[in-house]
Amino acid sequence: MALDRSTALDRFRRARARTRALFDVLDPAAYYEKPIALRNPVVFYEGHLPAFAVNALVKKGLGRRGIDEQLETIFARGIDPDVEAAAVARGNPAWPSRDVVRAYADAADAAIADAIAHGDVARDDHPLLRGAQVVWAILEHEEMHQETLAYMWHRVPYRWKVKPPHYVTVPPRLLTGSPRAARARMRTRIPGGTATIGTRLDREPFAWDNELPAHTVLVRAFDVDVLNVTNADFMAFVESGGYREPRWWRTEDWDWVQHEQVTHPSFWARADDTWYWLAMFERVPLPPDWPVYVTWAEANAYARWHGGRLMTEAEFHRAAFGTPDGRERRFPWGDGLDRSAVPGNFDFKRFDPVPSGASPAGASAFGVHDLVGNGWEWTADVFAPFDGFTPLPSYPEYSADFFDGRHFVMKGASPMTARGLVRSGFRNWFRPRYPYVYATFRCVEDA
């Protein structure tokens, strides 16, 4: 597809504005803190996003000079290590001041905007520029990091966060699920059929390497929960002693439960004989109908306890995008995504969940709710390349570094997933015991 410069430039500016708004949520006192031990301090991310764009588009893509070689080196890349000791070892004891970082970001924004508007960014003779690949890569990289920032901010003490005006954590209209959702608390059968896995580049302008090549698979009939597992549902597992029973857990996951003394989801807290939800800006009584956010290990244990299992990636595609007449939709609700009427809890509509099933307009053709929005969906599949995988020239390590058998695929979207990432082939992934992401699940059984 040809690059629409106006559309790309608008997306870039909106993404940068959202990133700045996210940093404005934090008190400056938190700037050099590490809300999550396995992540860099806050300062890194404000520099990383513009530096990544300059390194990829301006320097590697267009062959131009950068803005500040030192900053573009220290802010080049940062991923979660396996253990906290590695995170400490890689730290930089002399991070620049916020004024320096923001001045750099302003200069980078101007350079990137100029490149998108006027640069020779779509050329078939350059692997990074073929199909304007590197432009889309920097846009989606920023949008993905916005969600990273959100779940980091979730772990920042409340005294260091400023709730946006008019934001209400639990509006009265969202105290309980809709009557339709209450009636839908059941399973439905998804008939056998085909599902297209991955992204077709004749339909989308860009895809990450792990989404390619798109291919079709046969999916057998299965029964799936119409709604995600809720806090109330998961409470039954907790109260039945699920965290004290090794039979529900894989050996490595049970070792984690014991070593870390895990007794409930990390988004829950217990005080004065009351359960609470640790929302973005305040602690609130645990909303029973909100989807539970858990690790893959906890989701898998619950599914086994409940007599089911997690969906496969192929089953997710069949339930989300398939139809009874055999066609496939672009989204669960149809083929369009109107900016004025987002049919689900995503694209930063909220900082927190809504009750499972509270967005009926976003249900799939089979009547399954919240397959996109309100929380990523854990699948049973280990993150791995498709047959014919080729690393992306503009970011060759993006996926390949994680094909290690220790990450699981997530599908769908969370409240803090940007709309530009909401496509059927998009794949997310995390380690099975990583407790910070906005990830929920539902159970399935063979038909």
Buried (B, 14 or more C-beta within 10 A) or exposed (E): EEBEBEEBBEBBBBBBEBBEEBBEBBEEEBBEBBBBEBBBBBBBBBBBBBBBBBBBBBBBBBEBEBBBEEBBEBBBEBEBBEEEEEBEEEEEEEBBEBEBBBBBBEBBBEBBBEBBEEBEBBBEEBBBBBBBBBBBBBBBBBBBBBBBBBBBBBBBEEEBBEBEEEEEBBEEEBEBBBEEBEEBBEBBEBBEBBBBBBBBBEBBBBBBBBBBBBEEEEBEEBBBBBBBBBBBBBBEBBEEEBBEBEEBBBEEBBEBBEEEEBEBBBBBBEEEEEBBBBBBBBEBEBBBBBBBBBBBBBBBBBBBBBEBBBBBBBBBBBBBBBEEEEEBBBBBBBEEBEEEEBBBBBBBBBBBBBBBBBBBEBBBBBEBBBBBBBBBBBBBBBBBBBEEBEBBBBBEEBBBEBBEEBBBBBBBBBBBBBBBBBBBBBBBBBBBBBBBBBBBBBBBBEE
